[in-house]
């Protein structure tokens, strides 16, 4: 075996071991949570109200609250993020302004989530007088996921072959018609995939909702956008850090963690399957 082949074989084995190690860490985390939490999860745990200071009962209000916050944040972030991505990639020429916007978007994506929580509390809770409410939490989470949606939209639009745009222009279509009828249908699968993946991130955030919407113990469902709600991440945080009844709350904490991870895995799997389906549909059309 020559020296080049030996180096190539060593590099191949090294990269393979690193990949297996990453996968092994993922399965170790999932296995750790599943072993300790799956026996807690049953129909009553998923559909019942919490009782006795969250030491008994279920997590149904936390599941509903998480769903409300995710839905509200996506309703806010998706239209703004997609339109911003379209403007940056399709309308804005390559200039210092375009580079500045992209740099600021990347910086916004790197801001710690707790900073978004403090900003949301100052702006939505206090200044705009929304109080601790679903609308304040949803807007804060929407700001958090906005740069992800913008960058995902930009990358999806970049992946569209430019010859499709030129062909549309050659047939007499305007830029708006080209974007709406040619570019977006091709980029649509990747845009939707980015949206679904951002849902997975939002559903696990704790710091932003800690300052804007999350309730410690609220065994009822919300009736309006001005209500506080329980949420799975904050519920898990409270159960894991509570100084009382640790033996009683620990199984519920693992059960909550298992449900939260299951939701994120389902969302990510759905994103992968949906992208594959939409890509096939685009190719068939």
C-alpha positions in Angstrom: 0.0 0.0 0.0 1.4 3.4 -1.1 1.8 6.3 1.3 -1.1 8.2 -0.4 -3.5 5.3 -0.1 -2.5 4.8 3.5 -3.2 8.5 4.3 -6.5 8.3 2.4 -7.5 5.2 4.3 -6.6 6.8 7.7 -8.6 9.9 6.8 -11.6 7.8 5.7 -11.6 5.8 9.0 -11.1 9.0 11.1 -14.0 10.8 9.4 -16.2 7.7 9.7 -15.4 7.3 13.4 -16.2 11.0 14.1 -19.5 10.7 12.3 -20.4 7.5 14.2 -19.4 9.3 17.5 -21.8 12.2 16.7 -24.6 9.7 15.9 -23.7 7.8 19.0 -24.0 10.9 21.2 -27.4 11.7 19.7 -28.7 8.1 20.4 -27.2 8.3 23.9 -29.2 11.4 24.7 -32.4 10.0 23.1 -31.9 6.7 24.9 -31.3 8.4 28.3 -34.5 10.4 28.0 -36.5 7.6 26.6 -35.5 5.0 29.2 -36.5 7.4 32.0 -39.5 9.0 30.5 -41.3 6.6 28.2 -42.9 4.7 31.1 -44.5 8.0 32.4 -46.1 8.9 29.1 -49.6 7.6 28.7 -53.0 8.9 27.6 -53.7 10.5 30.9 -50.3 12.2 31.0 -50.9 13.7 27.6 -54.5 14.8 28.1 -54.9 15.6 31.9 -54.4 18.8 33.8 -51.5 19.1 36.2 -52.4 18.6 39.8 -50.8 19.1 43.3 -48.2 21.7 42.2 -47.4 19.6 39.0 -46.5 16.5 41.0 -49.5 14.7 39.6 -51.7 14.8 36.6 -50.7 15.6 33.0 -49.1 18.2 30.8 -52.0 18.9 28.4 -52.0 22.7 29.1 -48.3 22.8 28.4 -48.8 21.0 25.1 -51.6 23.4 24.0 -49.6 26.4 25.2 -46.5 25.3 23.2 -48.7 24.9 20.1 -50.2 28.4 20.5 -46.8 30.0 20.8 -45.4 28.1 17.8 -48.4 29.0 15.7 -48.4 32.6 16.7 -44.6 33.0 16.1 -44.8 31.4 12.6 -47.8 33.6 11.6 -45.7 36.6 12.4 -42.2 35.4 11.2 -43.1 33.5 8.0 -44.6 36.3 5.8 -42.1 38.9 6.9 -39.1 36.5 6.6 -40.1 35.2 3.2 -40.8 38.7 1.8 -37.5 39.9 3.2 -35.6 37.0 1.7 -37.3 37.6 -1.7 -36.4 41.3 -1.6 -32.8 40.7 -0.6 -32.1 38.0 -3.2 -34.3 39.1 -6.1 -34.6 42.8 -6.0 -31.6 44.2 -4.1 -28.5 44.5 -6.3 -25.1 43.3 -5.0 -24.0 46.4 -3.0 -22.9 47.5 0.4 -26.5 47.7 1.5 -27.1 44.0 0.6 -24.0 42.9 2.4 -24.9 45.0 5.4 -28.4 43.5 5.6 -27.1 40.0 5.4 -24.4 40.7 8.0 -27.1 42.1 10.3 -29.3 39.1 9.7 -26.5 36.7 10.6 -25.8 38.8 13.7 -29.4 38.7 14.7 -29.4 34.9 14.4 -26.4 34.7 16.7 -28.0 36.8 19.5 -28.6 34.6 22.7 -32.3 33.8 23.1 -32.4 35.3 26.6 -31.6 38.7 25.1 -34.6 38.3 22.9 -36.6 37.5 26.0 -35.4 40.7 27.7 -36.2 42.7 24.6 -39.6 41.1 24.3 -40.4 41.9 27.9 -39.3 45.5 27.5 -41.1 46.1 24.2 -44.2 43.9 24.1 -44.9 43.3 27.8 -44.1 46.7 29.2 -44.0 49.4 26.5 -46.9 48.1 24.3 -48.8 46.9 27.4 -49.5 43.4 26.2 -48.5 42.0 29.6 -47.5 38.4 30.0 -49.6 37.0 27.2 -49.6 34.7 24.2 -49.3 37.6 21.8 -46.2 38.9 23.6 -44.5 35.5 23.7 -45.4 34.8 20.1 -44.0 38.1 18.8 -40.8 37.5 20.8 -40.4 34.0 19.4 -41.2 35.3 16.0 -38.3 37.8 16.2 -36.1 34.9 17.4 -36.9 32.8 14.3 -37.1 35.6 11.8 -33.4 35.5 10.7 -33.7 31.7 10.2 -36.6 32.1 7.9 -34.9 35.0 6.0 -31.7 33.0 5.4 -33.6 29.8 4.5 -35.6 31.7 1.9 -32.5 33.4 0.5 -30.7 30.0 0.1 -33.8 28.4 -1.4 -34.0 31.2 -4.0 -30.3 31.0 -4.7 -30.7 27.3 -5.6 -33.0 28.1 -8.5 -31.3 28.0 -11.8 -30.9 31.5 -13.2 -31.7 30.3 -16.7 -35.3 29.9 -15.5 -35.5 33.6 -14.7 -33.8 34.6 -18.0 -36.3 32.4 -19.9 -39.2 34.0 -18.2 -37.9 37.5 -18.9 -37.4 36.5 -22.6 -41.0 35.6 -22.8 -42.0 39.0 -21.6 -42.8 38.3 -18.0 -42.1 41.0 -15.4 -39.9 40.4 -12.4 -42.9 40.0 -10.1 -44.5 37.5 -12.5 -41.2 35.6 -12.7 -40.8 35.4 -9.0 -44.4 34.3 -8.4 -44.8 31.8 -11.2 -41.3 30.5 -11.9 -38.9 31.1 -8.9 -41.2 30.5 -5.9 -42.7 27.2 -7.2 -39.2 25.8 -7.6 -37.9 27.2 -4.3 -41.1 26.4 -2.4 -40.0 22.9 -1.0 -36.8 24.3 0.6 -38.7 27.4 2.0 -41.3 25.2 3.6 -38.6 22.9 5.0 -36.9 25.9 6.6 -40.2 27.0 8.1 -40.8 23.6 9.6 -37.3 23.3 11.0 -37.7 26.8 12.6 -40.9 25.4 14.3 -38.7 22.7 15.9 -36.4 25.4 17.2 -39.1 27.6 18.6 -40.9 24.8 20.3 -37.8 24.2 22.5 -37.0 27.7 23.5 -37.3 28.6 27.2 -35.6 32.0 27.9 -37.9 34.1 25.6 -41.1 32.7 27.1 -39.8 33.0 30.6 -40.0 36.8 30.4 -43.1 37.2 28.2 -45.7 34.5 28.6 -44.9 31.3 30.6 -46.8 30.5 33.7 -45.5 28.4 36.6 -48.7 26.5 37.3 -51.8 27.1 35.3 -54.1 24.1 35.1 -56.4 25.5 32.5 -56.5 26.2 28.7 -56.1 29.7 27.3 -59.2 31.5 26.1 -57.6 34.6 24.4 -54.4 36.0 23.1 -54.0 38.0 26.3 -53.8 34.9 28.5 -50.7 33.4 30.0 -50.0 29.7 29.2 -47.9 26.9 30.3 -45.3 25.6 27.8 -43.3 22.4 27.6 -39.8 23.9 27.8 -40.6 26.1 30.9 -42.6 23.3 32.4 -39.6 21.0 32.1 -37.3 23.7 33.6 -39.6 24.2 36.6 -39.9 20.4 37.2 -36.1 19.9 36.9 -35.1 22.8 39.2 -37.9 22.7 41.8 -36.4 22.3 45.2 -39.4 20.4 46.6 -40.8 16.9 46.0 -37.9 16.0 43.6 -38.7 12.3 43.8 -42.2 13.1 42.6 -41.4 15.6 40.0 -38.4 13.9 38.4 -40.4 11.2 36.5 -42.7 13.9 35.2 -39.7 15.9 34.1 -38.3 13.0 32.1 -41.8 12.4 30.7 -42.1 16.0 29.6 -38.6 15.9 28.1 -39.5 12.8 26.2 -42.7 14.4 24.8 -40.7 17.5 23.8 -38.0 15.5 22.0 -40.7 13.4 20.3 -42.4 16.6 19.0 -39.1 18.0 17.6 -38.2 14.6 16.0 -41.7 14.4 14.4 -41.4 17.9 13.1 -37.9 17.3 11.6 -39.0 14.0 10.1 -42.1 15.7 8.6 -39.8 18.4 7.1 -37.7 15.8 5.4 -40.6 13.9 4.0 -42.4 17.0 2.9 -39.3 18.3 1.1 -38.9 15.0 -0.7 -42.6 15.0 -1.7 -42.6 18.6 -2.9 -39.3 18.1 -4.8 -40.9 15.2 -6.7 -44.0 17.2 -7.3 -41.9 20.1 -8.8 -40.0 17.8 -11.0 -43.2 16.1 -12.3 -44.7 19.6 -13.0 
